[in-house]
Amino acid sequence: MNRRVSSIFAWHLVLAMGAAIAASPVLAAEFGPVKQMEVDANKAALGKRLFFDPRLSGDAAISCSTCHIPAKGFSDGLALSKAYPGSDGFRNTPTLINAARKAAWFHDGRIGTNLNDVTRESITETYSMNMDMRLMQERVKQDPVYVKMFKKAGYGEPSNGSIRKAIPEYLKTLTSRGAPFDAGKMSDAAQRGFDLFKGKAGCAQCHSGSRFTDDAPHNTGVPENPDIWSDPKRHLTYVAFGMFMGIENYMNIRRDVGAHIRTHKADGSDIGKFMTPTLRELTYTAPYMHNGTIKTLEDVVAFYNRGGGSDGNKDPRIKPLGLSKEERANLTAFLKSLSGTPLTGPEHVWKEKINVNYAVIEDWLEQKN
């Protein structure tokens, strides 16, 4: 079979798979609203306050909400994330909405479903919040509000272990709501876009389920973000990460290896794979891709219409789509219909001031925790 015939065969296979997905009653059911998770209200309230408290970082300069901003869909609106003062991030900040349902965390999928582990890494790693958990525990124990909240949540005395449980409980409350797609209020253009999504465009091969992700890593040829290598602070952050994760030749490499850190395949076939992102709340979470290199949803659709980027490890299913200008507009309209009501009210955001000006403790040397 020559190359041209092979390419045509592959393209028809993509179309056939898309048609099969469109006709599948199982997948059709999966595309429904994201269901609210069961939540312990007292534990979630505690986790909410902790999420917005900068004292959980080493120098009390940043909180979880510094990068996961409610008004920006719990992302941050930056191409590349912030990091602990003195460093800068090398990946785009993903949304935390619906994230409690993830099968694997971070763009490379290096941590599974244990949110306790996710919280620990996010708080303690030097390139994130750089906190010593023993110090964090003592800081929290000094706050009379926390003392009451931990007791009310059933945790007893404040501890770092309970902190790693309370924050994930709060994350369970961050569930999409009010999207036109879920309410049956899509425009005609969005409905046509949904048909393309399931069929001709083949998007549903990876963006499936109620969160529109298969929770698996793929290489789509997203180009590298040169700022990671030209900015010394970002580059050093990646070097620190690479050394910790055992990336081969991390001092000289000039690309983000992605899911390679999970398997370290000798042939490098896993280099450049990143987890399929959710398509929920996209209108709030630009720019896009693991490294923020694509600014708008229209640009994302154009990228895939071209057949993605250029990479030796690119998923063979990523092919030029041949969508017309109208079809691209319809697909974009559908993607926008997946964004709902912002989670910016007191139910999801700690609105009260967190007082860090403690009164002087008399005879502090004689005090006991």
C-alpha positions in Angstrom: 0.0 0.0 0.0 1.6 3.3 -1.1 1.8 6.4 1.2 -1.1 8.2 -0.5 -3.5 5.2 -0.3 -2.4 4.6 3.3 -3.2 8.2 4.2 -6.6 8.0 2.6 -7.3 4.7 4.4 -6.3 6.2 7.7 -8.5 9.3 7.1 -11.6 7.1 6.3 -10.8 5.1 9.4 -11.0 8.3 11.5 -14.3 9.2 9.9 -15.7 5.8 10.5 -14.6 5.9 14.1 -16.2 9.3 14.5 -19.5 8.0 13.0 -19.4 5.0 15.3 -19.0 7.3 18.3 -21.8 9.6 17.1 -24.1 6.5 16.9 -23.1 5.0 20.2 -25.9 5.3 22.8 -23.3 4.6 25.6 -21.2 7.6 24.7 -24.3 9.8 24.1 -25.3 9.1 27.7 -21.8 9.9 29.0 -22.0 13.4 27.5 -24.5 14.4 30.2 -24.0 16.9 33.0 -21.2 16.4 35.6 -22.9 15.0 38.7 -22.3 16.6 42.1 -20.2 14.5 44.4 -21.2 13.7 48.0 -19.5 16.2 50.3 -19.0 16.6 54.0 -20.0 20.2 54.5 -17.8 20.9 57.5 -14.7 19.3 56.0 -15.3 21.2 52.7 -15.7 24.5 54.6 -12.4 23.9 56.3 -10.7 23.0 53.0 -12.1 26.1 51.4 -10.4 28.4 54.0 -7.2 26.5 53.7 -7.3 26.8 49.9 -7.4 30.6 50.2 -4.8 30.9 53.0 -1.3 32.0 51.9 0.2 30.6 55.2 0.2 27.2 53.5 3.2 28.3 51.5 6.7 28.5 52.8 7.0 32.3 53.1 3.2 32.9 53.3 3.3 34.7 50.0 0.9 32.5 47.9 -2.1 30.2 48.4 -3.6 27.6 46.2 -5.9 30.3 44.9 -3.0 32.4 43.7 -2.8 30.1 40.6 -6.3 28.7 40.7 -8.4 31.8 40.5 -12.2 31.3 40.8 -13.1 34.1 38.2 -10.8 32.4 35.7 -12.3 29.0 36.1 -9.9 28.1 38.8 -7.0 28.5 36.4 -5.0 31.8 36.2 -5.2 33.2 32.6 -1.4 33.0 32.1 0.3 30.9 29.4 2.7 29.5 32.0 1.9 29.4 35.7 3.5 31.3 38.5 5.5 29.4 41.1 7.1 29.9 44.5 8.8 33.3 44.7 12.2 33.1 43.1 11.0 30.7 40.4 8.5 30.5 37.7 6.4 27.7 36.2 6.9 25.8 33.0 3.3 24.6 32.4 -0.2 26.1 32.0 -2.4 26.1 35.1 -5.3 23.6 34.6 -8.8 24.2 35.9 -9.7 22.6 39.2 -13.4 22.5 38.3 -14.6 18.8 38.2 -10.9 17.8 38.9 -11.8 15.7 41.9 -13.0 13.1 39.4 -9.7 12.9 37.5 -8.1 9.5 36.9 -4.6 11.1 36.9 -3.3 14.5 38.0 -1.0 17.1 36.4 -0.4 17.4 32.7 1.9 14.4 32.7 -0.5 12.3 34.8 2.2 11.4 37.4 -0.2 11.0 40.3 -3.4 8.9 40.3 -6.7 9.4 42.1 -5.3 9.9 45.6 -6.0 13.6 46.3 -4.1 13.4 49.5 -0.9 12.8 47.5 -1.9 15.5 45.0 -2.3 18.0 47.9 0.9 17.0 49.5 3.0 17.5 46.3 1.3 20.8 45.5 2.0 22.2 48.9 5.5 20.8 49.6 7.5 20.8 46.4 10.0 23.6 46.1 8.7 24.6 42.6 5.1 25.0 43.9 4.4 26.2 47.5 7.6 25.1 49.2 6.1 24.4 52.5 7.4 22.2 55.3 4.4 20.4 56.6 5.6 20.5 60.2 5.7 24.3 60.0 2.4 24.4 58.3 0.8 22.3 61.1 2.1 24.7 63.7 0.9 27.8 61.8 -2.6 26.3 61.6 -2.7 25.4 65.2 -2.0 29.0 66.2 -5.2 30.2 64.5 -8.2 29.9 66.8 -10.6 29.9 63.8 -8.9 26.8 62.5 -8.9 25.1 65.9 -12.7 25.4 66.0 -13.1 24.4 62.3 -10.9 21.3 62.6 -12.9 20.2 65.7 -16.2 20.8 64.0 -15.1 18.8 60.9 -14.3 15.8 63.2 -10.5 16.0 62.8 -9.7 17.0 66.4 -6.5 19.0 66.7 -5.2 20.5 63.5 -2.7 18.4 61.7 -1.0 18.3 58.3 -2.7 15.0 57.6 -6.1 16.5 58.1 -5.2 19.4 55.9 -4.4 17.0 53.1 -7.9 15.5 53.6 -9.8 18.8 53.9 -8.6 20.5 50.8 -9.7 17.5 48.6 -13.1 17.6 50.2 -13.4 21.2 49.1 -12.3 20.3 45.6 -15.3 18.0 45.4 -17.6 21.0 45.6 -16.1 22.5 42.4 -18.6 21.1 39.9 -19.7 22.6 36.6 -23.2 24.0 36.5 -25.4 26.0 34.2 -23.7 25.2 30.9 -26.0 25.7 27.8 -25.0 22.1 26.7 -26.3 20.7 30.0 -29.5 22.8 30.0 -30.5 21.9 26.5 -30.0 25.6 25.4 -27.4 25.2 22.8 -27.6 27.5 19.7 -28.2 25.9 16.3 -24.6 26.5 15.5 -23.4 24.8 18.7 -25.7 21.8 17.9 -24.1 21.5 14.5 -20.7 21.8 16.2 -21.6 18.9 18.5 -22.5 16.7 15.5 -19.1 17.6 14.1 -17.4 16.9 17.4 -18.9 13.4 17.5 -18.5 12.7 13.8 -16.3 14.4 11.1 -13.9 16.1 13.5 -13.4 13.0 15.6 -12.9 14.9 18.8 -14.9 12.5 20.9 -12.2 9.8 20.4 -10.3 11.4 23.2 -12.7 14.0 24.6 -15.4 11.6 26.0 -17.5 11.3 29.1 -19.2 14.0 31.1 -15.9 15.9 31.6 -15.0 15.5 27.9 -11.7 13.7 28.6 -10.4 10.1 28.4 -8.0 10.8 31.3 -5.1 9.4 29.1 -1.9 10.9 27.6 -1.6 11.7 23.9 0.9 13.5 21.7 -0.9 16.0 19.4 2.3 17.8 18.3 1.8 20.9 20.4 4.8 23.1 19.8 7.2 23.9 22.6 6.9 27.2 24.5 10.3 28.9 24.0 9.8 31.0 27.1 10.5 27.9 29.2 14.1 27.8 27.9 14.8 31.5 27.4 13.7 32.5 30.9 16.3 31.4 33.5 13.8 31.1 36.3 11.5 28.9 34.3 14.3 26.8 32.9 15.8 26.3 36.4 12.3 25.2 37.7 12.2 22.6 34.9 15.7 21.5 35.7 14.7 21.0 39.4 11.6 19.1 38.3 13.6 17.0 35.8 16.2 16.0 38.4 13.5 15.0 40.9 11.6 13.0 38.3 14.6 11.2 36.8 14.4 12.8 33.3 17.4 11.6 31.3 19.8 14.4 30.3 17.7 17.0 32.0 20.5 19.6 32.0 20.6 19.6 28.2 17.1 18.8 27.1 15.0 21.6 25.6 11.5 20.1 25.6 8.9 19.1 28.1 8.9 15.3 28.0 5.4 15.0 29.5 4.2 11.5 30.4 7.6 10.1 29.7 8.3 10.5 33.4 5.7 7.8 34.1 7.2 5.1 32.0 10.7 6.2 30.9 10.4 4.1 27.7 13.8 3.5 26.2 12.6 4.3 22.7 11.3 7.7 23.8 7.9 7.0 22.2 6.1 8.5 25.3 8.0 11.8 25.1 5.6 14.7 24.4 2.5 12.9 25.5 0.2 15.0 27.8 -3.1 14.2 29.5 -6.3 15.0 27.5 -7.7 18.1 29.2 -11.3 18.6 30.1 -13.3 20.8 27.7 -15.5 22.1 30.5 -15.3 25.8 31.4 -13.1 26.6 28.4 -14.3 30.2 28.0 -12.7 31.0 31.4 -9.4 29.1 31.1 -7.5 30.5 28.1 -4.8 30.3 26.9 -4.7 26.6 26.1 -2.6 23.5 25.9 -0.2 22.2 28.5 2.2 25.1 27.9 -0.3 27.9 27.0 0.9 28.3 23.4 -2.6 28.6 21.8 -4.5 31.8 22.8 -8.1 31.3 21.7 -10.6 28.5 21.0 -10.7 29.5 17.4 -6.9 28.9 17.2 -7.3 25.5 18.9 -9.8 24.4 16.3 -7.6 25.7 13.5 -4.6 23.8 15.0 -6.5 20.5 14.9 -8.0 21.3 11.5 -4.4 21.5 10.2 -3.7 18.1 11.7 -2.0 19.2 14.9 1.7 20.0 15.0 4.8 18.3 13.9 6.3 15.6 16.2 7.8 12.2 15.6 5.6 10.7 18.4 2.4 12.3 17.3 -0.8 10.2 17.7 -1.5 8.7 14.2 -5.2 9.6 14.6 -4.3 13.3 14.4 -4.9 14.1 10.7 -6.1 17.2 8.8 -9.8 17.5 9.2 -10.8 19.5 6.2 -13.4 21.6 8.1 -14.8 24.6 6.3 -14.8 28.1 7.9 -18.5 27.6 8.9 -17.8 24.2 10.3 -14.9 25.5 12.4 -17.2 28.3 13.7 -19.8 25.7 14.6 -17.3 23.6 16.5 -16.1 26.6 18.4 -19.7 27.5 19.3 -20.1 24.0 20.7 -17.0 24.2 22.8 -18.2 27.5 24.2 -21.5 25.9 25.2 -19.6 23.7 27.7 -18.9 26.7 30.0 -21.4 27.4 32.7 -22.0 29.7 35.7 -18.7 30.9 37.3 -18.0 29.4 40.7 -17.3 32.7 42.4 -19.9 32.9 45.2 -19.4 32.3 48.9 -20.3 28.6 48.4 -17.0 28.2 46.6 -14.8 31.2 47.7 -13.7 32.1 51.2 -14.9 35.7 51.4 -13.9 36.6 55.0 -10.5 38.1 55.8 -8.0 35.6 57.1 -6.4 37.4 60.1 -2.7 36.7 60.4 -1.9 39.4 63.0 -1.8 37.3 66.1 -1.9 38.7 69.6 1.3 38.4 71.6 1.4 35.3 73.8 2.4 36.0 77.3 5.0 33.6 78.8 5.2 31.8 75.5 8.1 29.6 76.7 5.7 28.0 79.2 2.9 27.4 76.6 2.0 24.0 75.3 0.4 23.1 72.0 
